[in-house]
Amino acid sequence: MPKDFSNPAVIILLKEAYDREKRLRAKWISKNREKLEKAVTLNREPTNYFEEDVAKQNMIGVLPSITLGHIAARENRKKTPLRDARTIPAAESIRHEHSIINMGLGSPSEDPRLARPDTDFKLDPIMRPVNAKLKKLLMKPRPTFGREVYLKKRTKEDPGNKYYFPECTSWDHGWRLQESSLLERATYGRIWQLNRSLRSRVGPQPDPEHYYPPSVPCYAKCASNIL
């Protein structure tokens, strides 16, 4: 409920509260005068530091670790470096165990580029060889054949038939899915239902009644009434 400031009793109460607060503030200031003067007065000697001086001090603190690094580098430079000849057996074993042929992704009969010795450390081919029938399109005249027709048919091929490994992240989903043991054929598609009905024991059957359009109810007279 708001106070009535026109009431003399309320005016006296507020005046006494203000006077009491003034006395408490004056008492606290007189009691902590020394602390207040020390807080607002700069009594220490000025250092006159600049940003360059602070950065220099930080660099001086890091110099010992840099010196130790130079000492370690000097000792390492005296050692004999490892030669490539010592790493050939490891590279040879990796090449032999993880080649495209050993992983079952290709064969030298399909791609002659894969038939090379284990000491050959060149990168494996990225793309699979192009089909001979498709390559013949480039040798025939336009417009039925030619480069444009070749590229259109080439783009329709599955990326798994053109590349040994997925070249972008969008190919990860469904890559070589036909080789998965978990692949199942659709059991509710139209083609599957048609094959199922044709190969069944009783042959194709008519559609159920709920597949037909609903019949519109209408008024029909009975035969007895007509007679």
N, C-alpha and C positions, 0 to 999 in steps of 0.2 A: 504494500500500500504506500503510495507516495506521501512524503512528508509535506506538511503545510508550512512553508517558510514564512508565512505571515503571522504565524502563531508566536507570541513572545517567548513561550517556554522552549520552543524549537530553536529560536534565535540564540537564547542564552546557552543551550546545550552545544550548538555548533561553535560558538565563540570560545567556550571553555575547551573544546576539543582542539581547536586551532592553536590556542595559547599553550596547551600541554605539548603539542607536537613541536612548536617552536622551541620550547625549553629543552626538549629531548634532543633536537638537532643541534642546538647550541652547545649542550653538554658533550655530545659525541665529538663535535668538531674541536672543542677545547681539549678534550682528552687525547685525541689522535692528531694534534697539530704537527708534531714532529714527523710522523709518518707521511702526512700529506705533503709537507714541504720537501721531504726527501724524494717523494714520488714525482713531483712536478719540477724538480730542479735537477739539472745535469751537473753532477759534481765530479765525474771521472774526466780524465784527460782525453781529448779528442785524438783518434788514431789516423784520421784522414786516409782511410783505405779506399781504393777504387776496385772496380770489377776485375781489372787486370791483375791486381795483387791477390785477390781471392783465387783466380784461376791458376796463377803461378804457384800458390801454396799447395793447391791440389795436385799439380804436376810434380812438385818436389816430393810429395808423399808416395807417388807411384814409381819414382825413379829406381828405388832399390829392387823392385820386382822386375823391371825392365833390364837392369844390370844382370840379375840372375839368369834371365832368359838369354841374354847374349853369351853368358858363360857356358850355358848348356848347349847353345847352338855351336859355339866354337869347339866344344868337345865332340859333338856329333859330326862336324865337318871332317874331323880326322879319321872317322871310321870309313871302311870300304862300303860303298853303296851296293845294294842288291842289283844284280844284273838280270836281264830278261830271260836268260837261259835257265835260271833257277825256277821260273814260273811256268815254263812250257809244259812240264808233265801235268801240273794241276789243270791248266787250260785244256790240255789234250783229253784228260779224263772227263772234264765237264762237257766238252764238245762231243765226246763219244757217248755219254750217258743221256744227254738231254737234246739230242738232235731231233729234227722233225721225223726222221725215219724211225728212230727208237721209240718215239712217243706215239707212233702209229697214225700220224697225221698225213703222211704222204709216202710215196714209194718212188725209187729211181726209174721204174718203168713208165710212170705217169709224168714225172718231172725229172729230166736228166740232170738238172742243176743240183739235185740232192746227192748225186753220186760223186763224192769227192773224198779225199783221204782225211783222216783225223787231224793231220798236221795243218790243214787248211783252215785258218781261223777267220775267214770272211763271214760276214753276216748271212744268215739264211735268207732265202727269197721271201718277199712279203706276199706276193700274189701267186696264186696257182696258175698253171698254164691254161691258155685259152683253148676252148674246144675247137677242133679242126674244122668242123662244119660251120661254126660261127665265124671262124677266121676267113673262110672262103668268101664271105659276103664282101670283104674289102677288095677282092680281086675282080668282082663283077661290076658291070656298068650301072649307072643310075638310070631312072629313079627307083627301080624295083630293088636294087641292091646299092651298096656303097657305104661310105663312112657313117652317114646319118642313120641308116637302117641298122647298121652294126651297133652303134651306140645305144639306140633305143632297145634293141633286144638284149644288149649287155646289161643295161640298167635293170631289166626285169629279173635277172638271175638273183638267186639267194646269195647274200654276202658270204655265207659259209662255203659256197662253191667257188668263190673268187679269191678269198684270202685264207691264209693259214691260221691267223689269229685275229681277234676283233681289234679293229683300228680305232674305234671310238666307243665311248661309254654307252651310246644308244644301242649298240649291238650286243651288249652283255645279256640283255633280256631276250631269251629265246635262241641263244647261240648254240648250234648243233643240238637242237631240241629233239630232232628226229632220232638221235642215237640214244636218248635217255630211256631207261627201263621203266620209268614211271609214266611214260606217255600213254594216254588212253584215248581212244576214239570217242567222239561225241555219241551219246546214246539217245539224244532227243532231237537231232537235226532232221531236216526233211529227207536228205539223201539216205540217212541211216534207216529211217522209218520206211522209206520206199523199198530199200533192199530187204529189209526184214519181212515186209508183207509179201514181196514177190518170191522170196526163198522159203516161206513158211510151208507147213504141210498142207494147209487148206487153201493157199493162194491168196490173192488180194481180196479184201473185204470192203464193203461200203463204209462210208464214214458214219460215226455215231450220230444219233439224233441231235445232240446238242451242238453239232457243227453246222446244222442247217439253219437258215434264217427263221425267226419266230413267225408263226402264222398269226395273222391279224384276226381277232374274233369278230364275227359279223352275225347278223340276224338271219336265221334260216327256219323256214316253216317245216313242220313235220309232214310226212307223206299222208298220214291219216287226215290231217286238216285239209290237205289239197283235195283229197277224194271227197 
